[in-house]
Each structure stands twice: as C-alpha cells, then as structure tokens.
Amino acid sequence: MKLNKNMGALDRIIRMVIAAVIALLYINGNISGLAAIALGILAVIFVITSIFSFCPLYLLFGLTTRKQ
C-alpha cells in the first residue's frame, strides 16, 4: 500500500522538534504520570507521521502542507 505524502518539510521538522522537547521533558522529570503517557503517545505519533510524511488527519480533512 502506497501512502500519498501530505506533509511538507517544515511540518515534519516542527513535529520532530516537538517530539524531542517532550522526550527531554520526560527525561528531566518535568512531566510524569498521565501527562507523560499522553504526551509520549503524541510524540510517537509525531515521529511516525514525520518519517512517512503522511498524516491521516490531513487526509481526513483534505489538507496538505506539501508543496506540489
């Protein structure tokens, strides 16, 4: 199955930076408990969508940040 890429480079970079910040907050002990779990899941989703340049929510709403 081939996914149509719908994320631009800036979008991917921003998602990776947010995921890194979440990881650093967790490592430094600034977040814990339910907040750490929720933000950890969000960070994993951001990393996966950045790697594949595909966001299912963008597809659902017909959006794209990729230059054609």
C-alpha positions, -999 to +999 in steps of 0.1 A: +000+000+000+014+033-011+007+064+010+004+097-007+027+121+011+008+151+025+034+167+048+059+194+039+094+196+052+087+224+077+057+205+091+079+174+096+107+194+113+082+211+137+067+177+146+102+162+153+112+192+174+080+189+195+086+151+199+122+159+211+110+185+236+085+160+250+113+134+253+135+159+271+108+170+295+102+133+304+139+125+308+144+156+330+114+145+352+094+176+343+064+155+333+052+123+348+021+102+353-008+105+329+006+137+313+038+118+304+019+089+289-004+112+268+025+133+256+046+103+250+019+088+227+016+121+209+054+123+204+055+087+190+027+097+166+046+128+155+077+108+149+059+082+128+040+107+107+072+127+101+091+096+090+064+087+065+054+123+055+018+113+059-008+125+084-041+106+084-059+136+099-047+157+069-062+131+046-095+131+065-098+169+062-083+171+027-053+192+039-017+191+027+014+211+037+035+196+009+044+218-020+032+203-052 
